[in-house]
């Protein structure tokens, strides 16, 4: 195919004379398509997924933001149009997914690029940055992002998309998928037959965690903001759930456990994104001695209460964010093996429509749950 010299991108910019509390701008701009470079591949983006972090970038609240040639977006699916990947794509349409992070190859403890004075923290990556960071308007990735028609990355920074997914579905996976996979299996050590509670089931990561956990053979219980979200979760395999706006929800979860898991009436793992009093609520919900609470966000309260009660119960409180490149590839293999299809809520057509995604991120109650995705190629066929 003929590769153009310029492209559309969705830039993150500061308003002129920005006032305190004023939102940043998301502006469609023209940018050059990168020149060919040895060891790199040019990917034409077919679909790019929104994440809550994109809304945080608009608020200036995400760490490590840059405003120099800064393109939004961490999730991207597309095809290689120049250069050779480390291995030939196996997807029937040649779809690949972009590795969403840099500076985190395989260490299960955390990013190698964040270790003081480590070799990895000093190495310049394929995008020209250093240390640990994500695609999408951050300094460690030199502002590169997926809300663009083309992106050039190292040939080993792409991975085969699961063969049963189209581009829109696949674009839901990178950030949310690796976050859910690491939280469940690396940190939570979830196993088949165990009982899991996922809070805030309307979110993209929570829904993916539900799907991954069900595929792994776990018994999943949820909390959500509406009856519709609980019903959707049950359609996806959850045993049951409770509305978190009801103060008695922990007791409701305990009752469900007694009904559905008579030989195991307790929680092994709690996966949470809200913070606050979740340890106390987990205790009321029936978390076992030695159970694990894995927190991958604090969207409600920016701290979590940890007391002597949790110490005496040997409860582990574990922080988890994103995941390594190795965990990302493991997640994709798991999704393909179990034929998991991510939940898509809204598809926006083209970068000119992408700004409509931000209000959807800001008010999740306006959505039924699932991901917001921008389609950059018309007439994408379903597999």
N, C-alpha and C positions, 0 to 999 in steps of 0.2 A: 504494500500500500504506500501511497505518497504521504510523507509526513510533513505537516505544515511547519512553518517557522514560528508561528505565534499561536496562542491558545487562550481560552478563558479560564480564570481561576477565581475562587472566592477568598478575598483577602481579609485579614483581621487588621483593622486600622483604628487609631485613636482619633476622635473628632478634633477639629481645630479648636483651640482654647477650651479643651475638655474641662467641665466643671465637676466638682466632687459628687460622686454618685451617678454621674452620667454614663450610660452604656457605651461600650466600644461600637465600632461600625463593622458590618460585614458587607463588603462591596465587591461586585463582579468587575474584574479588571482584565486587561490584556497583558499577557506576559510571554516571554520568549520560551519556545520549546528548547530544552537543553541540547547542546551539541553532543554528538556521540563521544563516549569515553570508554577506554579499555576497562574490562571487568564489570561494566554496568549494562543494565537493560532498560529500555524505555517501555513503560507500560501505558497503554491507552486505558484510561479508567472507564469502565462500563457502568459501575454503580458505586456510590459512596454512602456510608451509613453515618447517621448522627449519633452522638453520645452526649450524656449530660455534661461532660467536660467542655463541649462546644458552647453550651450556654454559660458555663462558668468563665470561659474565655471572654465572652461578651461582657461579663460583669467585671473583668480584670482580676478574677479571683482564683485563676488556675496558676500553680507555681511554674516558673521558668518561661513565661510568655515572652515572645519577641514580636516586634512590630515592623521589622525590616524584611521586606519581601516575604511576608508571613501569610501562609495559606492554611486555612482551617481544614479539619478532617483527619481522623485517625484510621478509619475503616475504608478499605478500598478493594474492589475486585475488578479485574480487567484482563487484557491479553498483551503479551509481549509483542511489540511491533518492530523492535530493533535490538540487536544483540542476542546472545545466547545465554539462557539460564543455566544454573549448575546442573540441572537435569531437565529433560524434555517434559512439558506438562502432560499429565495423564487425563485431564478433563476432556470430555468429547468436544467442547468448544474452545479448548486451550485456556480456560480461565485459570488465573492465578490470584492469590491473595497476598497483599503486602504484609510482611512482618511488621507489626505496629510499633515495636520498641527498638531502641539501640542501647548498647551498654549492658545487656543482660542476656548472656548466652545460655547458661545451663545451671548456674548455682541455685539449688533449691532454697537456700537461706535468704537470698535477695540479690539485687543487681550487683554484678562485679564492678560496674562503672561508678558505683557510689562508695566503694571502699577507699578510704584515704590513702593516697600515694600508691594505689594499685596501678599496674601496667594498663589495665582496661580503662581507668579513669583518665589516662593521659593520651590514649590512642585517638587519632582522628578517624571518625567513621566515614562511611561511603557518602554521607550527605554534608560532610565538612564540619560537623560538630564533635563535641567530646562529652564523656560521661553518660549517665543514664537519662534517657528521655523518650518521649513518644512523638510519633508523627502528629502534625497539627499545631503549627504556630508556636513551637517551643525552641529555645536556644540550642539544646543538645542535638536537634535535628535540623538546625539552620532554617527553621521556619517552613520546612517542606510539609505538605499536607495532601490529602486525597480529594479535596473538593477542587479538582483540576481536571482538565481533559487529558493531561499526560503528566507522568512523574517518572523520573529516572533514579534508579536505586542500584545497589550492588547486586550482582547476579545471584548471590546466595541469600538475598533479602526478599525473595518471593517463595511462596509455597503453593503446591497444587490445591485448588479448590476442591472440596468434596464433589465427586462426580455426579451425584444425584441432585445437586442444587444449581439453580440459575444464578445470574450475576446479582440480582437484587437480594435473593436469599443469602447468598454467600457473603455479601457485603455487611450482613448483620453480625458476622462472627468475630472478627479480629479482637477488638478491645473487650467486648462483653463476654465472648466465648472463653478467652484465655483467663479473664478475671474469675469467671464462674468455675472453670476447670481447676485452677490452682486452689481457690478457696475450698472447694469440695474435697479434692483428692490429695493434693500436696499438704495443705494445712489441716483440713478437717479429717483426712484419712478415712473418708466415708467408704463403707463396704456394703455389699449386697445384704439385704435383710435388716439393716439398721434403720432407725427412725430419724428423720431429718425435719426440722422446721425451717422454712424459708419465709422471712418477713418481707412485707412490701411487694407482693407478687406482681403488681402492675409494671414494675421496672423491667428494662431489657435484660439486665444481668440476672435478675431474679427469675425471670421466665426461662432463660437459658439454663440456669442452675437447676430448675425444676425438671426440664427435659433431660439434662445430663444425668441427674440423680435417678430418675425413673428408669432410664436406659441401663443404669448400673445395678438396678434391682433393689434400690432403697425404697422405703415407705415414706412418702413426702406429705407433710402437713404445711399449711400456709396461713399467713395473715394477709389481708388486702383491704383496700379502701372502699369496696363496694361488693354487693352480692354478685354482680356481673363478673368481677375479676375472680372471685372465689369459684364461680361456676366455670369460667374459662380454665382455671387451674385444674379443676376436677376432670374436665374434658381431656386435659393433657396428662392425666394420670395421678393427680394428687388424691390422697385418701379423704381429705376434707380440709376445712379451714374456718377461720373466724375473722370478723371485721375488727380491725385494730382500733377503730374509733370507739368501740365498746370496751369499757374498762375491765370487763370480766373476760376478755379474750383468753388470758392464760388458763383460766379454769375451763374454758370451752375446749382448748387444745388438750388439756389433761383428760377431759371426758372422752374426747375422740380417740385418744390413745388407748384408754381402757376398753373402748368398744371395738376398735379395729386391731389392736395388738395385745390380746389378753396374755400372751406369753412374754411380751416385751413392752409393758405399759410405761415406757419412759422414752425420753429423747436422747439420742446419742450425740447429735450435732445440731447446732443452731447457726444458720447463716443469716447475717443481719447487715443492713445498710443504713440504719437510722441512728444508732447510738443511744445515749441516755441510759435509761433504767433497764435495758434488755437483760442484764444478768439476773436481776431480781424477778423480772417477768419470766425468764427462762426457768428459774427455780419453781415458780408457781405453775409453770407449764409441765413440769415433771422432768427436768434435765437430770440425768443420772449422775451419780458420783463418778468423777473422772470424765464427764462429758466435755465437749468442746464448743465454745462460742467463737465463731469466725466472723470478724467484722471487716467488710470491704468498703465501708463508707459511713459517714455520719451526717446524713442529710437533714435529720431532725434536730439533733443536739450534738455540738462539736466536742463531746467527751462521753466517756462511758464510766458508770459507777462500778467500782470493784471493791468489795468489802471482805471482811474476815469470813463471811458465810461461804464465799466462793473458794477461799483458801481451805477451809475445813472440808469442803466437798470435793477437793482436788479438781475443780473445774479449770480448764485451760481457756484463757482469753487470748485470742490470736488475731493479730492484724494481718491483712492480706491485700495486696494491690497489684493489679495487672498480672504479669507472669513472664517467664523467660522465653526466649525463642524456641527452646526445646519443648517447653510446656505448650506453647502455641502449636507446634507441629503435632504433638501428641493429641491435643484437643481436636485438631482437624481429622486425624485418623479415627478418633473415637466417634466423631460426628458421622463420618462416612460409614464406619462399621455398623452403626446402629440406625443409619438412615434418618437422622434427626433433621427436621426442617424448622428453621427459626421462624418465629412469629413476626410477620410484617404488619404494621398498623397503617402506615401511610407511605405512598410512593409519590414523590415530587418529580416533575419532568424538567430536567435541565437545571443548570446552575442559576439561571435567572429566576427560578422559582424556589431556590434553596432557602432564602430568608424566611419563608413561611414555616420552616422547621423549628425555628427558635421559640416561638410562642407555644408550640406543641411540647417542647422540652420543658419549658418553664411551668406549664400546668398539665401534669400527667393525668389529672382527672378528666381532661377533655378527650382523652384517648381510651380505647378499650384495653390497651396494653400491647406491648410489642414495639418494634423498631420503626423509626422514620428513616427512609432511604431516598437518596436522590439518584434517579436514573439518568445517565449521561448519553446513552445510546438508544435511539428509537427502535421500536419493534423488536425488543429483546424476546427471544422465543423461550417458552417454558420447556423444560426437559421432559 
